[in-house]
Amino acid sequence: MKPRCGGTSVSSPRRSSRPSVTDERLLAQYSDQSLRRVWRAERFSTYMTQMLHPHPSDDFENGVQMADYASHRIGVEARALARNYVNLSSV
């Protein structure tokens, strides 16, 4: 049953089975956009792993790691890290 409005029936817009030109462009761009998002997530994951897991035999890397960790505990860096962690960097 179709809803009625002022004595006339209201129906939803008809969708064609063929995608519009805009849909085709978006579909063509999807792979590139997805790959950028996936590689950004991979980079962030690698960075977090390197920052949070100590190197068993490299004191220099452990020092760099502690400096990175300390810089991400306050201010702009902390907010950027949090936004990346919850994937809000693209918003």
C-alpha positions as CSV (number, residue, x, y, z in Angstrom):
1,M,0.0,0.0,0.0
2,K,1.4,3.4,-1.0
3,P,1.2,6.3,1.4
4,R,-1.2,9.0,0.4
5,C,-0.5,12.7,0.6
6,G,-3.3,15.2,-0.2
7,G,-5.3,12.7,-2.3
8,T,-2.4,11.5,-4.4
9,S,-0.2,8.5,-3.9
10,V,3.5,9.0,-3.1
11,S,5.9,6.5,-4.4
12,S,9.7,6.1,-4.0
13,P,11.9,7.2,-6.9
14,R,12.5,4.5,-9.4
15,R,16.0,3.2,-9.6
16,S,17.3,2.0,-12.9
17,S,19.1,-1.3,-13.0
18,R,21.9,0.4,-14.8
19,P,24.3,2.5,-12.6
20,S,24.4,6.2,-13.3
21,V,27.6,7.9,-14.7
22,T,28.3,9.2,-11.2
23,D,28.0,5.6,-9.8
24,E,30.4,4.3,-12.4
25,R,33.0,7.1,-11.6
26,L,32.7,6.3,-7.9
27,L,33.1,2.6,-8.5
28,A,36.2,3.3,-10.7
29,Q,37.8,5.4,-7.9
30,Y,36.9,2.9,-5.1
31,S,39.9,0.7,-5.5
32,D,42.4,3.6,-5.4
33,Q,40.7,5.2,-2.4
34,S,40.5,1.8,-0.6
35,L,44.2,1.1,-1.2
36,R,45.2,4.5,0.2
37,R,43.1,3.8,3.3
38,V,44.5,0.3,3.7
39,W,48.2,1.4,3.3
40,R,47.6,4.3,5.8
41,A,46.2,1.7,8.3
42,E,49.2,-0.6,7.7
43,R,51.6,2.3,8.2
44,F,49.9,3.3,11.4
45,S,49.9,-0.3,12.6
46,T,53.6,-0.7,11.9
47,Y,54.4,2.6,13.7
48,M,52.4,1.6,16.8
49,T,54.1,-1.8,16.9
50,Q,57.5,-0.2,16.6
51,M,56.7,2.4,19.3
52,L,55.1,0.0,21.8
53,H,57.2,-3.1,21.6
54,P,60.8,-2.9,23.0
55,H,63.8,-4.0,20.9
56,P,65.5,-6.7,22.9
57,S,69.1,-5.8,21.9
58,D,69.1,-2.2,20.5
59,D,69.5,0.5,23.2
60,F,69.4,3.3,20.5
61,E,66.1,2.1,19.1
62,N,64.7,1.8,22.6
63,G,65.7,5.4,23.3
64,V,64.0,6.6,20.1
65,Q,61.0,4.5,21.0
66,M,60.7,6.2,24.4
67,A,61.1,9.6,22.9
68,D,58.3,8.9,20.4
69,Y,56.1,7.5,23.2
70,A,56.7,10.6,25.4
71,S,55.9,13.0,22.5
72,H,52.6,11.3,22.0
73,R,51.4,11.7,25.6
74,I,50.6,15.4,25.4
75,G,49.2,18.0,23.1
76,V,48.7,17.9,19.4
77,E,50.6,14.7,18.9
78,A,48.4,12.9,21.4
79,R,45.2,14.1,19.6
80,A,46.7,13.1,16.2
81,L,47.6,9.6,17.5
82,A,44.1,9.2,19.0
83,R,42.4,10.3,15.8
84,N,44.5,7.8,13.8
85,Y,43.8,5.1,16.3
86,V,40.1,5.4,15.9
87,N,40.4,6.1,12.1
88,L,39.2,9.7,12.3
89,S,42.2,11.0,10.3
90,S,40.1,11.2,7.1
91,V,37.3,13.2,8.8
